[in-house]
Amino acid sequence: MAGHSKFKNIMHRKGAQDKKRSAQFSKLSREITVAAKMGMPDPDMNPRLRAAVNAAKAQSVPKDNIQRAIDKASKGEGDNYEEVRYEGYGPGGVALIVEALTDNRNRTATNVRTAFAKNGGNLGASGAVSHGFERLGLIEYGAKAGDEEKVLEAAIEAGADDVESDDEGHAIWTSSDVLHPVSRELEKVLGEAEAVKLGWKPGIKTTVGEDDARTLLKLIDVLDDDDDVQTVWGNYDIPDEVMEKLG
């Protein structure tokens, strides 16, 4: 079990502003619909759907919205989305992986390529950076779930591999094949997680200075604002003092 370390910079920044709330609801609903179409429309029988529903609940998505997304899938309605992954480099040589759900590959590819090009990045070919990451299960809890020691103890007992904690919460990493069993065990002690999903964990992080960090965060925000983009992962580490300067 590795030691604690800051994880807020591994993923795109959390806590979207109010103006992004409806867009976030839409992305969560899209994931619910895709998960329900890929398996049973019953969260108890479909781990991915259950994780999507729990993530939506954690972001205060109304129950009606959640049920509507499931109903669309069960009736075969709505757009057919496919999962697409893009890889590239951001400012300072930071490696980025962009995961999207799209009904139009050309549109999404153009938008992602433009975002990289206009914000100091360079979109690469498939596999360009993913070799520097591990594909693992990720379970996220907010700070209210408990202190570092409580979460670490629960994670060890549940069979997790690593825990990273900071003031905002906890990231618990597992091998992908035991993600949902570990999540169920953690739920008994810590309650429902804010997110249960497959993630990309960087093997080595790249420390970013102030100028590169400013451009990098803008790139991530532009990507995150795109309706088709679900998650942006990176191997960047922005020191606290740099984040304070950036506000």
N, C-alpha and C positions, 0 to 999 in steps of 0.2 A: 504494500500500500504506500504509494508515494506521499510526500508531504504536501502541505497546503500551498497554494499559490493563487495569485489573482487570476480570475478567469473572465472578467468583464470585457477584456479586449480581444478574447479569442473569437467571440461571435460579434455580430453587428450589435450596436448599442440598444439596450432595452428601453422600455418606458416611452413609447411613441407619444408625441404631443396630441392634443385633442383633435387637431386638424387632420391627423393621420388615423384617427380612430375608425372611421368608416372603412378606410382602405384596409386596415388590419382585420376588421370584421369580415370583409370580403375574402381576404386571403385564407382566414381560418375556415370560413364556410366552404371555400374551394377545396381545401384539404379534406374536410369532412365528406364532401360529395365524392371525391376521388377514392377515399378510403372505403366508403360504403359501396361503391361500384366494383371495387377490386375484391371484396369479400362479402360476408353477410352484413345486412343492414342493421344488425343488432350489436351494439357496443360490447355486450358481454361475450359475444362469440367472435368478435373481430378486434384483435389487439390494436391494430393501427387506428381503427375507427374510435376505439375507446380513448386512445391517447389524443386523438384529434379533438374529441368532444371535451376531454378534461382541459386541454389547452385553451379551447374556446371559453369554457367556464371560468378559467383563471383570468381571462381578459374581459370578463363580464359581458360576453356575448349573450343576448337574450335567448331564453329557451326556445322561443318560437323560431328564431333564426336557425338554431341548431337543428330542430326537428324538420324545418323546411328543407334544409340542405340534405338531410338523410332521405326525406320523402322523394326529393328530385331523383336521387340515385336509384331508389327502390322502384320507381316508376319508369326508369330509363330516360328521364327528362334531363334537360340542361346540356351544356356543351361537353364534348369529350376532351378531357385534358390529358396531356402526356407529360411525363417527367423528363426534364432536360437539365443537363449540367454543363456549365461553362467554366473554364479555367483560364487564369491569366495572372499578370503581375501589376501591382499598384505602385505608387510612389515609394521610393526607398527599397525597391526590390521585394516588396511584400507579396507573398503568394496568396491568391484569393480563389475561392471556389464559390460559384453562384449556382444555387439550385432554384429551378423554376417549374411551375405547372402552367402549361400553355396550350391554347387551341390553335395557335398560329406560330409555327417555328420561325418563319421568316421575320415576322414582326418582332418577336422576342430577341432573336439573334441580332437584328439591326439595333434595337434599343440598348442591348448590353454592350455591343461593340462600340456604339457611340458614347456611352457613359464612360467606358475605359479610355477611349481616345481623347475625350475632352477634359479628363481629370487625371492626367499624368500616368495613365496605365496603358497596358498593352494586352489585348486578349490573345490567348494562345490556343493551341490545338488541344483536343481531348487528351488527358494524361500529362499535360505540360507541368502541372504542379501537384497533382493528387498523390504522386509517389512520395511526397514529403509529409503526408498525413496518414493517420490510421482511421479506418471506417469503424466506428464504435457506437455503442449505445450510450445515450446521454439522458440523464434524469435531472431535471432542474427544480430546485426548491427556493422559495424566497427566504429572507432572513428570519421571518417569524416562525419557520419550521423548527428552529433551535440553534444553539451555538455550535461552534466548530466541533467540539468534542462529542456532543450528542449525535450530530449528523455523521461524523466519522465512525463512531461506534455502531450506529445503525447500518451504515454502508458495509462495514466489515462483516457484520452478522448476516447481511442479506446476500453477500457474495460479490460485491462490487470490487472493481480494480483500483480505483483512484478517486479522490475527492479534492476539489479545488474550491476554496471558500474566500469570500471577501465580505465587505459590509452590505452588499446588495443581496447576497444569498449564496447558494451552494450548487456546484455542478458535480454530479456523480457519474463517473464513467464506468461502463461495463463492456464485456465482449458483446458483440451484436446478437449472438445466439441466445443469450440469457437476459436480454434487456427487459422483457416483460415479466419473467419470474422474479427478477431482482426488484422491479418496480412494485410488484404485488407485496413483496416482503417489506419493503420500505414504507408502503402505505399503511401497514399495520402499526407502525411506530410514529411516522411523521405526518400521516394524513395524505391526501391527494397531492400529487406533484403538479407543478405549474406546466411542465412539459415532459413528455416521454417520447424520444425520437432517436433516429440514427443521426449521428453527427460526424464531423471531420475534426479530429484532434491533431494539431501539428506536432511533428517530432521535435523540431527546433524552432524557436520563436525569433523574430527579427525585431530588434529594438528600433523604434522610429523617433527621429528628432522632431522639433517643433514645426518646421516648414513642411516636411513630408507628411507629418501627422495631420496638419490642417487640410492638405489636399486629399489625403487618404480618406479622412472622415467625410469629406464632401463627396468623394466617389461612392463611398458606402451608402451615404444618404440618398444619392441619385438612384443607385441600384435598388435600394430598399423602397423607394417611392414608386418603382415600376410595379404595375398591377400583377404582372406575371411572376415576378421574383418572390420566392418564398423565404429564402434564407441566404445570407452572405457569411461565409466562413473565411477566416484568415489566420496567418501565423504571426500577426503583428503584436507587439507589446509596446504600449504607449506608457511611459513612466508617469507616475502621479503628478510630478511637478510640471510635466508638459501638459497634461490634461487640465491642470489648474490654470495655466497660462491661456489655454484655448477657451476656457470658460465652460 
